[in-house]
Amino acid sequence: MDEVKFVTPELVEAFFKKIKSIRDLALFSTMYYYGLRASEVGLLEVEHIDLDNNRIFIKALKGGISGQHLLNPQVKRYIKSYLEQERLRKRTLQKALFLSQKDNPITSTQVYRLFRHYAKKAKFPENRRHPHVFRHSIAVHMAEGGFDIYNVKEHLRHKKIENTLVYFQITNRTRMEKQREMFNSPMLARI
């Protein structure tokens, strides 16, 4: 795997502060919180969202594990507002959750273009203005937040733990805590 490109939680927050469109808030919050690829977000359909039971079905690509996930409260609010706005436009023909301005399913190319626009406004480094940065970022943020490798593996829908391990090599929170514990141990205090 190449270098893992991620951004800080502060830059993620700055990204969302630049968005004015409810569709884009719903789209990018879904991408960030679920670590979706641009192509996976385009596969989401209205029927994949169960607002009553707080569930989202994610069809994973690249050999990942598809399935139901708990709907994040913030994502739910954005999607609910977006769907209400779309209903006003008499949305009936499209199954896709996220539509372009021409009412077609949003494409990966459109997601890339939008991401670059907001990332530039939020002052992301040039080499971090790519939607896959959100997938890497949520993984690193979870690892730094104390989630274990198996939680992150399940969240990102990885089949192999090796694909998840890379995010734990970046963060040093657990390593630092264990080293602090080790350095403070009575056994090492004698040296």
C-alpha positions as CSV (number, residue, x, y, z in Angstrom):
1,M,0.0,0.0,0.0
2,D,1.2,3.5,-0.8
3,E,1.5,6.2,1.9
4,V,-1.7,6.6,3.8
5,K,-2.9,10.1,3.2
6,F,-5.2,11.4,5.9
7,V,-6.1,14.7,7.5
8,T,-6.7,15.8,11.1
9,P,-10.1,16.0,12.6
10,E,-9.7,19.8,12.5
11,L,-9.3,19.8,8.7
12,V,-12.3,17.5,8.4
13,E,-14.3,20.0,10.4
14,A,-13.0,22.8,8.2
15,F,-14.1,20.9,5.1
16,F,-17.7,20.5,6.4
17,K,-17.9,24.2,7.4
18,K,-17.3,25.1,3.7
19,I,-20.3,23.1,2.5
20,K,-23.6,24.9,2.0
21,S,-25.5,22.3,0.0
22,I,-27.6,19.7,2.0
23,R,-26.9,17.1,-0.6
24,D,-23.1,17.6,-0.3
25,L,-23.3,17.6,3.5
26,A,-25.2,14.3,3.3
27,L,-22.9,12.8,0.7
28,F,-19.6,13.7,2.3
29,S,-20.7,13.0,5.9
30,T,-21.7,9.5,4.7
31,M,-18.4,9.1,2.9
32,Y,-16.4,10.2,6.0
33,Y,-18.2,8.4,8.7
34,Y,-18.4,5.1,6.8
35,G,-15.1,5.3,5.0
36,L,-16.8,5.0,1.6
37,R,-15.0,5.1,-1.7
38,A,-16.3,7.5,-4.3
39,S,-17.6,4.6,-6.3
40,E,-19.3,3.1,-3.2
41,V,-21.2,6.3,-2.4
42,G,-22.5,6.3,-5.9
43,L,-24.0,2.8,-5.3
44,L,-26.2,3.9,-2.4
45,E,-29.9,3.8,-3.1
46,V,-32.8,5.4,-1.3
47,E,-33.9,2.0,-0.2
48,H,-30.5,1.4,1.5
49,I,-31.4,4.0,4.1
50,D,-33.8,2.9,6.9
51,L,-34.4,6.0,8.9
52,D,-36.9,4.3,11.2
53,N,-34.4,1.6,12.3
54,N,-31.3,3.8,12.0
55,R,-29.7,1.5,9.4
56,I,-27.7,2.0,6.2
57,F,-26.8,-0.8,3.8
58,I,-23.4,-0.4,2.3
59,K,-22.4,-2.4,-0.8
60,A,-18.7,-2.8,-0.5
61,L,-16.3,-2.9,-3.5
62,K,-12.8,-4.2,-3.9
63,G,-13.5,-7.5,-2.1
64,G,-15.0,-5.8,1.0
65,I,-17.8,-7.1,3.1
66,S,-21.3,-5.6,2.3
67,G,-23.9,-5.2,5.0
68,Q,-26.0,-3.2,7.4
69,H,-24.5,-0.6,9.6
70,L,-25.9,1.7,12.3
71,L,-26.8,5.1,10.9
72,N,-24.7,7.8,12.5
73,P,-27.1,10.5,14.0
74,Q,-25.4,13.4,12.1
75,V,-25.5,11.5,8.8
76,K,-29.1,10.6,9.5
77,R,-30.1,14.3,10.0
78,Y,-28.4,15.3,6.7
79,I,-29.8,12.4,4.7
80,K,-33.3,13.0,6.1
81,S,-33.1,16.8,5.2
82,Y,-31.7,15.9,1.8
83,L,-34.5,13.4,1.1
84,E,-37.2,15.8,2.2
85,Q,-35.7,18.4,-0.1
86,E,-35.6,15.9,-3.0
87,R,-39.2,14.8,-2.4
88,L,-40.3,18.4,-2.9
89,R,-38.8,18.1,-6.4
90,K,-41.0,15.1,-7.0
91,R,-38.2,12.6,-7.0
92,T,-39.7,9.4,-8.3
93,L,-37.6,8.0,-11.2
94,Q,-34.2,7.5,-9.6
95,K,-33.3,4.8,-7.2
96,A,-29.9,6.4,-6.5
97,L,-29.6,8.2,-3.1
98,F,-27.3,11.0,-4.4
99,L,-28.2,12.8,-7.6
100,S,-26.4,15.2,-9.7
101,Q,-27.8,18.6,-10.5
102,K,-29.3,17.1,-13.6
103,D,-31.1,14.4,-11.5
104,N,-28.9,11.5,-12.6
105,P,-27.0,9.3,-10.2
106,I,-23.9,11.1,-9.0
107,T,-20.7,9.7,-10.6
108,S,-17.2,9.1,-9.1
109,T,-15.9,12.0,-11.3
110,Q,-18.5,14.4,-9.8
111,V,-17.6,13.3,-6.3
112,Y,-13.9,13.9,-7.0
113,R,-14.6,17.3,-8.4
114,L,-16.7,18.3,-5.4
115,F,-14.3,16.9,-2.9
116,R,-11.4,18.9,-4.5
117,H,-13.5,22.0,-4.4
118,Y,-14.2,21.8,-0.7
119,A,-10.8,20.4,0.2
120,K,-9.1,23.4,-1.5
121,K,-11.4,25.8,0.4
122,A,-10.6,24.1,3.7
123,K,-6.9,24.4,2.9
124,F,-6.1,20.6,2.6
125,P,-2.6,20.0,1.5
126,E,-2.5,19.6,-2.3
127,N,-1.8,15.9,-2.1
128,R,-4.7,15.3,0.3
129,R,-7.5,16.7,-2.0
130,H,-8.8,13.3,-3.0
131,P,-12.0,11.7,-1.6
132,H,-10.1,8.5,-0.5
133,V,-8.5,10.8,2.1
134,F,-11.8,10.5,4.1
135,R,-11.5,6.7,4.1
136,H,-8.0,6.9,5.5
137,S,-8.9,9.7,7.9
138,I,-11.8,7.9,9.6
139,A,-9.6,4.8,10.0
140,V,-6.7,6.8,11.6
141,H,-9.2,8.9,13.8
142,M,-10.7,5.6,15.0
143,A,-7.3,4.1,15.8
144,E,-6.2,7.3,17.6
145,G,-9.6,7.3,19.5
146,G,-8.8,3.9,21.0
147,F,-10.9,1.6,18.8
148,D,-9.2,-1.7,18.4
149,I,-8.1,-3.1,15.1
150,Y,-11.1,-5.4,14.8
151,N,-13.5,-2.5,15.2
152,V,-11.8,-0.6,12.5
153,K,-11.6,-3.7,10.2
154,E,-15.4,-4.2,10.5
155,H,-16.2,-0.5,10.1
156,L,-14.1,-0.3,6.8
157,R,-15.6,-3.6,5.7
158,H,-12.1,-5.2,5.2
159,K,-11.9,-8.9,4.6
160,K,-8.3,-9.1,5.7
161,I,-6.9,-7.7,8.9
162,E,-3.7,-6.9,7.1
163,N,-5.5,-4.1,5.2
164,T,-6.5,-2.5,8.5
165,L,-3.1,-2.9,10.2
166,V,-1.6,0.0,8.2
167,Y,-3.7,2.5,10.1
168,F,-2.3,1.3,13.4
169,Q,1.2,1.7,12.2
170,I,0.5,5.4,11.7
171,T,-1.0,6.2,15.0
172,N,1.1,5.9,18.1
173,R,-1.5,6.5,20.9
174,T,-1.6,2.9,22.1
175,R,2.1,2.5,21.7
176,M,2.8,5.7,23.7
177,E,0.4,4.5,26.5
178,K,2.1,1.1,26.7
179,Q,5.5,2.7,26.7
180,R,4.5,5.0,29.5
181,E,3.1,2.0,31.4
182,M,6.3,0.1,30.8
183,F,8.6,3.0,31.8
184,N,6.7,3.5,35.0
185,S,6.8,-0.2,36.0
186,P,8.6,-1.0,39.2
187,M,10.8,-3.5,37.4
188,L,12.3,-0.9,35.1
189,A,12.4,1.8,37.8
190,R,15.4,-0.1,39.4
191,I,17.6,0.5,36.3
